[in-house]
C-alpha cells in the first residue's frame, strides 16, 4: 500500500467518521429527550392516579357523611316532627303553647329541608339511582328552594347512560360552577342545558350576571388552598373532558362543558 | 468550489437579518470562503502561485471560526483556551509562512494544526449540546438548532480535509500521478455536504425566527 492509498483511505475514513459523529450526536440527544419525556409522562400519570385516588376518597367520605346525615339525623328529626305533631293534638290550653309548638314544628321542617340539601350536596343520591340528567335536574330544584337565583334546567337527547365516575365529576363541576355564580356573578337567572349524543356529552351553564365568573375562578386558582378553576380542570382532565368560557350576550357568562366517550364501557 | 460557495452565500445574504450573533460568524466564514476561492483564482492567474494566499486565508478563517466557537462554547475555561490558542496559532503560521515551509508552498504544518484545533472545537460543541440540560428540560432537539448544522457542516469538511492538509505539501513535492486527484475530489464532496448542512442550518434559523 503506497502513501497515496493510505491518505485516500484515511480521508474516506475521516469523512465517514465525521458523518457518523453527526448522526450519532443527533440520535443520542433524541434518545435522551425521549427518555426524559417518557419519565415526565410517567410522572404525570402517577400524579393523575394520586389525584383520582384523593378524589375517590373524598367522594367516599362525602357519601358516608351524607348517608349518616340522611339516615340517622334525618330520621331522628322526622321522629321529632311526628312527636311534635302528636303533642300539638294534646295541647288545648290557650296560653300560646300551641303557637310555639307550631313554630317549633315549622323550624324542624326547615332543619330537615336544610339537612336534605346538605346531604344531597354531599352526595347526590339521584346520580346513582336516576343518572346525571336527573341528578342535575334535582340539583337545580334544590338550589331553587334555597337561593334567590332562578335556575332552569333544559335537557335533550338524554337517553344515553353516563359512566358513573364521569357523571360524578361532571356533577361536581356543575356544582362548583353554580357556587361561583352564586358567589361572584350577581346573576338572577341561570340556565343549565344538557345535551347528549352517542359520542359527546355537552352541558352549558349560562348566567345573566356581571360576566365576572371566569375572573373569579381564575382568582381562586391563584389563591393558595383555593380550588376553583383548578378543581374544575382537574376533574375534567381526569375524565378527558374540557371546559370553555365565553361571554354571553347581552350579559353574563356561558360555561361549556364537553365530555367525549362518556358512556360506560361495555363488559 | 467557488460556484457552490457563491450559491450558498445568496440565501445567507438574503436572510442575514435572521441570524444571531454566533450565526453571523458562520456567515462571515462563508464570505471568507468566497474571498478565498475568488482570491486564489486571481492570485493564480496573476502570480502563477496562489499558495501564499491560501495560507493567509487559512489563518483568516481560523480566526473567524475561533470567534464563532467563542460564541458557541459556554465553558469559560475552554473559551479562555480558544482565546489563548489564537496567539500560538499565529506564531506557528508566521514561522511556517516565513521560515519552515515558506510562502510559495502549501503550509501543511499550520493547516494541519488549524484543522485539528477546529475539529476539537467542533467536538467540544457537540459534547456541550449532548449534555445541555436546558435543551433536555425544554425538549429541544439539537437538529432544530441552526448552529448544530453549521458545526456539523464544518466538522465533516474539516474531518475530510485533515489528511489533505497534512499531505498536500508532500504531494506537491513528490508527484504521485493521477491517483492524488481522489483526495481533492473527496474534499470537494465534503465541501458540498458542508454547503448543504449550512443551508439546512439557515432554514432552521428561518423557521425559528419567522
Interface residues (C-beta under 8 A of the other chain):
Chain A: X2 X3 X4 X5 X7 X8 X10 X11 X12 X14 X15 X17 X18 X19 X21 X22 X25 X26 X28 X29 X30 X32 X33 X36 X37
Chain B: X123 X126 X129 X130 X135 X136 X137 X139 X140 X141 X142 X143 X148 X152 X155 X156 X157 X158 X159 X160 X162 X163 X164 X166 X167 X170 X171 X176 X179 X180 X182 X183 X186 X187 X189 X190 X193
